[in-house]
Amino acid sequence: GGVGKTAFTQHLYNDGRTEEHFAVMVWVCVSTDFDVLKLTQQILNCIPATDNEIAIETTNLDRLQKSIAQRLKTKRFLIVLDDIWKCDSEDEWKTLLAPFTKGDAKGSMILVTTRFPKLARMMKTVDSVELQGLESNDFFTFFEACIFGEHKPRDYEDDLACIAREIASKLKGFPSPS
């Protein structure tokens, strides 16, 4: 936690080039509640309905997934599942993915963020990207710039430098404690 997975993904998601590439973009924060039915409903609610589609209110997973598949049939999409903490089985994961495998458009993507390498390995189809902290000297320079900008106080080297190095060391190269 605190490495910047969500912030990095938000940066990609909100980039104009991403918006140009994908016809449909969906962001769902998953956290500890990996419920296939609930996630399917949330995703469906974020995808614009087709012109000839009849609105349905159902908790039938099959009908919900067919609606998703129909809405995405000819559209390139990006689905972000942010901050997944658990998924009980590979079957559960494959069930969630089922409607996204039926479309005609190439170049669609499902992007997942998680702090758990085991989940990333189970869910991956391409190599995962593991965010690392900055090297200690680079991080300390960044840390100082965040605190003081370009103007360090006169007594910085005497009184504050030691404290700043201690704090930066505890952060281990990350923007917030993990």
C-alpha positions in Angstrom: 0.0 0.0 0.0 1.1 3.6 -0.7 3.4 2.7 -3.6 1.3 4.7 -6.1 -0.5 1.9 -8.0 -3.9 3.7 -8.1 -2.3 7.1 -8.8 -0.2 5.7 -11.6 -3.3 3.9 -13.1 -5.4 7.0 -12.8 -2.7 8.9 -14.7 -2.9 6.4 -17.5 -6.7 6.2 -17.4 -7.1 10.0 -17.6 -4.5 10.5 -20.4 -6.1 11.9 -23.6 -4.4 9.1 -25.7 -6.1 6.5 -23.6 -9.5 8.2 -24.0 -8.9 8.3 -27.8 -8.0 4.6 -28.0 -10.9 3.2 -26.0 -14.6 3.7 -26.9 -15.7 2.5 -23.4 -13.8 3.1 -20.2 -14.8 1.7 -16.8 -13.2 2.1 -13.4 -14.3 0.0 -10.4 -12.8 0.0 -7.0 -12.9 -3.6 -5.8 -11.0 -3.6 -2.4 -12.0 -6.6 -0.2 -15.4 -7.2 -1.8 -14.7 -9.5 -4.8 -18.3 -10.5 -5.5 -18.7 -11.5 -9.2 -22.4 -10.5 -9.3 -21.9 -7.1 -7.7 -18.8 -6.3 -9.8 -20.7 -7.4 -13.0 -23.6 -5.1 -12.0 -21.2 -2.2 -11.4 -19.4 -2.7 -14.7 -22.7 -3.0 -16.6 -24.0 0.2 -15.0 -20.9 2.1 -16.4 -21.3 0.9 -20.0 -23.7 2.9 -22.2 -26.7 0.9 -23.3 -27.2 0.1 -27.0 -30.0 1.8 -28.9 -32.2 -1.2 -29.2 -31.5 -2.6 -25.7 -34.3 -3.0 -23.2 -33.3 -2.0 -19.7 -33.3 -4.9 -17.3 -33.2 -5.0 -13.6 -32.0 -8.4 -12.6 -29.6 -10.3 -10.4 -29.2 -13.1 -12.9 -25.5 -13.2 -13.6 -25.9 -14.8 -17.0 -28.3 -12.0 -18.2 -26.0 -9.3 -16.8 -23.0 -10.8 -18.6 -24.9 -11.2 -21.9 -25.8 -7.5 -21.6 -22.2 -6.5 -21.1 -21.1 -8.7 -24.0 -23.8 -7.1 -26.2 -22.9 -3.5 -25.2 -19.2 -4.2 -25.9 -19.5 -6.4 -29.0 -18.0 -3.9 -31.4 -16.3 -1.5 -29.0 -12.7 -1.4 -27.8 -12.8 -1.1 -24.0 -10.7 -0.5 -20.9 -11.9 -2.0 -17.6 -9.9 -1.0 -14.5 -10.4 -3.2 -11.4 -8.6 -1.2 -8.8 -7.2 -2.4 -5.5 -8.2 -6.0 -5.5 -7.5 -7.6 -2.1 -8.9 -11.0 -2.7 -10.3 -13.4 -5.2 -11.0 -16.9 -3.9 -10.3 -18.9 -7.0 -9.2 -18.8 -10.6 -12.7 -20.0 -11.6 -14.2 -16.9 -9.9 -11.8 -14.7 -11.8 -12.6 -16.4 -15.1 -16.4 -16.1 -14.4 -15.9 -12.3 -14.0 -14.0 -12.1 -17.3 -16.4 -14.2 -19.3 -18.4 -11.3 -21.0 -15.2 -9.6 -22.1 -14.0 -12.4 -24.3 -16.9 -12.3 -26.8 -16.3 -8.9 -28.6 -15.2 -8.2 -32.1 -13.0 -5.2 -31.4 -9.3 -5.8 -31.0 -7.1 -4.0 -28.5 -9.4 -4.1 -25.4 -7.8 -4.3 -22.0 -8.5 -5.2 -18.4 -6.1 -3.6 -16.0 -5.9 -4.7 -12.4 -4.1 -3.2 -9.4 -3.4 -5.2 -6.3 -0.9 -5.2 -3.5 -0.7 -9.0 -3.5 1.7 -10.6 -5.9 -0.1 -14.0 -5.6 -3.3 -12.3 -7.0 -1.4 -10.6 -9.8 0.1 -14.0 -10.9 -3.3 -15.7 -10.9 -4.9 -12.9 -12.9 -2.2 -12.1 -15.4 -2.2 -12.7 -19.1 0.8 -10.4 -19.6 3.7 -9.6 -17.4 2.8 -7.6 -14.3 4.5 -4.3 -13.5 5.7 -4.1 -9.9 6.2 -0.5 -8.7 9.4 0.0 -6.7 10.5 2.9 -4.5 13.1 5.4 -5.5 16.7 4.9 -4.7 17.6 6.5 -1.4 19.6 9.5 -2.7 17.0 10.2 -5.4 14.2 9.9 -2.9 16.0 12.2 -0.5 16.4 14.9 -3.2 12.7 14.5 -4.0 11.8 14.6 -0.3 13.7 17.8 0.2 12.2 19.5 -2.8 8.7 18.6 -1.6 9.4 20.0 1.8 11.4 23.2 1.0 11.1 23.8 -2.7 14.1 25.7 -3.9 14.7 27.6 -0.6 16.1 25.6 2.3 16.0 27.4 5.7 19.4 28.8 7.0 19.5 26.3 9.9 18.7 23.3 7.7 22.1 21.6 7.6 22.6 22.0 11.4 19.2 21.1 12.8 16.9 19.6 10.2 19.0 17.6 7.8 19.4 14.7 10.2 15.7 14.6 11.0 14.8 14.8 7.2 17.2 11.9 6.5 15.6 9.9 9.3 12.1 10.5 8.0 13.1 9.7 4.3 14.7 6.5 5.5 11.6 5.3 7.2 9.6 6.0 3.9 11.9 3.6 2.1 11.6 5.4 -1.2 7.8 5.6 -1.3 5.6 8.7 -1.1 3.7 7.3 2.0 4.5 4.7 4.6 3.5 1.2 3.5 
